[in-house]
Amino acid sequence: MSEIKFTEEELKSLSDLSKKYQDIQVLLGQVSVQKLVNNQRAEQIEESEMQLQSDYAENQQKERDLVKELNEKYGAGALDPKTGVFTPTPKEETQEIAAAE
């Protein structure tokens, strides 16, 4: 059987297809790496969120402890956070509130 030589146009078409496959493989690799990086970042965000939720719950407990401590020290009342002035609740109101509960 005799040899058949492809035309320049056919060789170029084959070369173009081969290059396109190589380009796609490179892009698939880049997408895979970017996906990996994004997954790692999502995990970091998740860990940060969990830590912040834990910190929030801890801060709530500190608030409850402080309110209890201040109520034991000063009794029931209202604090104006702007001025720092604490106004005790009169004893009659305290007893009425306790009785109403």
C-alpha positions as CSV (number, residue, x, y, z in Angstrom):
1,M,0.0,0.0,0.0
2,S,1.3,3.4,-0.8
3,E,1.8,6.3,1.6
4,I,-0.8,9.0,1.8
5,K,0.3,12.4,2.8
6,F,-2.1,14.7,4.5
7,T,-2.6,18.2,3.2
8,E,-1.3,21.2,5.1
9,E,-4.9,22.1,5.9
10,E,-5.6,18.7,7.3
11,L,-2.4,18.7,9.4
12,K,-3.3,22.2,10.7
13,S,-6.8,20.9,11.7
14,L,-5.3,18.0,13.5
15,S,-2.8,20.3,15.2
16,D,-5.5,22.7,16.2
17,L,-7.6,19.9,17.7
18,S,-4.6,18.7,19.7
19,K,-3.8,22.2,20.9
20,K,-7.5,22.7,21.9
21,Y,-7.3,19.5,24.1
22,Q,-4.1,20.8,25.7
23,D,-5.7,24.2,26.4
24,I,-8.8,22.5,27.9
25,Q,-6.7,20.3,30.1
26,V,-4.7,23.3,31.4
27,L,-8.0,25.2,32.1
28,L,-9.5,22.1,33.9
29,G,-6.4,22.0,36.1
30,Q,-6.8,25.7,36.9
31,V,-10.4,25.3,37.7
32,S,-9.7,22.3,40.0
33,V,-7.0,24.3,41.8
34,Q,-9.4,27.3,42.2
35,K,-12.1,25.0,43.4
36,L,-9.7,23.6,46.0
37,V,-8.7,27.1,47.1
38,N,-12.4,28.1,47.4
39,N,-13.2,25.0,49.5
40,Q,-10.3,25.8,51.8
41,R,-11.5,29.4,52.2
42,A,-15.1,28.2,52.8
43,E,-13.8,25.9,55.6
44,Q,-11.9,28.9,57.1
45,I,-15.0,31.0,57.0
46,E,-17.0,28.2,58.6
47,E,-14.4,27.9,61.4
48,S,-14.5,31.6,62.0
49,E,-18.3,31.6,62.1
50,M,-18.3,28.7,64.7
51,Q,-15.7,30.6,66.8
52,L,-17.7,33.8,66.7
53,Q,-20.9,31.9,67.7
54,S,-18.9,30.4,70.6
55,D,-17.6,33.9,71.6
56,Y,-21.1,35.3,71.4
57,A,-22.5,32.6,73.7
58,E,-19.6,33.2,76.1
59,N,-20.3,36.9,76.1
60,Q,-23.9,36.3,76.9
61,Q,-22.9,34.2,79.9
62,K,-20.6,37.0,81.1
63,E,-23.5,39.4,80.7
64,R,-25.8,37.2,82.8
65,D,-23.1,36.8,85.5
66,L,-22.5,40.5,85.6
67,V,-26.2,41.4,85.8
68,K,-26.6,38.8,88.6
69,E,-23.6,40.2,90.5
70,L,-24.8,43.8,90.1
71,N,-28.4,42.9,91.2
72,E,-27.0,41.2,94.3
73,K,-24.8,44.2,95.0
74,Y,-27.3,47.1,94.2
75,G,-30.7,45.4,93.9
76,A,-33.1,45.7,91.1
77,G,-33.1,48.9,89.1
78,A,-32.3,50.6,85.8
79,L,-28.9,51.8,84.5
80,D,-28.6,54.7,82.0
81,P,-25.6,53.5,80.0
82,K,-24.9,57.0,78.7
83,T,-24.5,58.6,82.1
84,G,-23.6,55.6,84.2
85,V,-26.4,56.5,86.7
86,F,-28.2,53.6,88.3
87,T,-31.7,54.2,89.6
88,P,-32.8,51.5,92.1
89,T,-36.4,50.2,91.8
90,P,-38.4,51.2,94.8
91,K,-39.0,48.3,97.2
92,E,-42.8,48.5,96.7
93,E,-42.5,48.0,92.9
94,T,-40.0,45.2,93.5
95,Q,-42.5,43.4,95.8
96,E,-45.4,44.0,93.4
97,I,-43.4,42.6,90.4
98,A,-42.3,39.5,92.4
99,A,-45.9,39.0,93.6
100,A,-47.3,39.4,90.0
101,E,-44.9,36.7,88.7
